[in-house]
Amino acid sequence: MSEPKSRNDISIIAVKVVDKEGKQLSDTTKLATGMKVVVNDKDTYTVVVTGDVNGDGKINIKDYIKLTKYTINDSIKINEKNADLNGDG
């Protein structure tokens, strides 16, 4: 997207948030892992909530337990991207 060149050059940006099934969500819905942010019906970004290891959209004790189990047995399935708490890959 291009930046406005002056105060009179206002670009209108349409942003909507949809769930995993593509249903548009209200403005008051909290963002959760797996939701999509759609900009101008063109660019789509997937929401990743760091720490949401089990992918349920929340960060809680369930994520801690699942991550702990994963460290003992790496055949346990987790969302590795969300588990990267320090962002080092």
C-alpha positions in Angstrom: 0.0 0.0 0.0 1.2 3.5 -0.8 1.5 6.1 1.9 -0.7 9.3 1.5 1.3 12.1 -0.1 -0.4 14.9 1.8 -3.1 15.5 4.3 -5.6 15.7 1.5 -4.6 12.4 0.0 -6.5 10.0 2.2 -6.4 6.3 1.4 -9.3 4.2 2.6 -8.4 0.9 4.0 -11.0 -1.8 4.6 -10.1 -4.4 7.2 -12.1 -7.3 8.3 -11.5 -10.3 10.5 -12.8 -13.8 9.6 -12.8 -17.1 11.5 -11.3 -20.3 10.2 -14.4 -21.0 8.1 -14.3 -17.5 6.5 -17.3 -16.0 8.5 -16.8 -12.3 9.2 -16.5 -11.5 12.9 -17.7 -8.5 14.9 -15.4 -5.6 15.8 -15.5 -6.6 19.4 -14.2 -10.2 18.9 -10.9 -10.9 20.5 -8.3 -12.1 18.0 -7.3 -15.8 18.2 -4.9 -18.1 16.5 -6.1 -19.2 13.1 -8.3 -16.2 12.4 -7.6 -14.2 9.2 -7.2 -10.5 8.8 -8.3 -9.4 5.3 -7.2 -6.0 4.0 -9.1 -4.5 1.1 -10.4 -7.9 0.1 -7.0 -8.6 -1.3 -4.3 -9.2 1.3 -4.8 -11.9 3.9 -2.8 -12.5 7.1 -3.2 -15.4 9.5 -3.3 -14.5 13.2 -0.8 -16.2 15.4 -1.1 -15.9 19.2 2.4 -16.6 20.6 2.0 -19.0 23.5 -1.2 -20.6 22.1 0.5 -24.0 21.8 -2.7 -26.1 21.4 -4.3 -23.7 18.9 -7.5 -23.0 20.8 -7.1 -19.2 20.7 -6.3 -18.9 24.4 -3.1 -18.9 26.4 -3.7 -20.9 29.6 -2.5 -23.9 31.7 -3.5 -26.2 28.9 -0.8 -24.8 26.7 1.8 -25.2 29.5 0.8 -28.8 30.0 0.9 -29.6 26.3 4.3 -27.9 25.9 5.6 -29.8 28.9 4.4 -33.1 27.4 6.0 -32.1 24.1 9.4 -31.6 25.7 9.3 -35.1 27.1 7.9 -36.7 23.9 8.2 -34.8 20.7 5.7 -37.0 18.9 3.0 -34.9 20.7 1.5 -32.5 18.2 1.8 -28.8 19.0 1.7 -25.6 17.0 5.4 -25.0 16.9 5.1 -21.5 15.4 3.0 -20.4 18.4 5.4 -22.2 20.8 8.3 -20.0 19.6 8.1 -17.6 22.6 11.3 -15.8 21.9 10.9 -15.6 18.1 14.2 -17.3 17.3 12.6 -19.9 15.0 
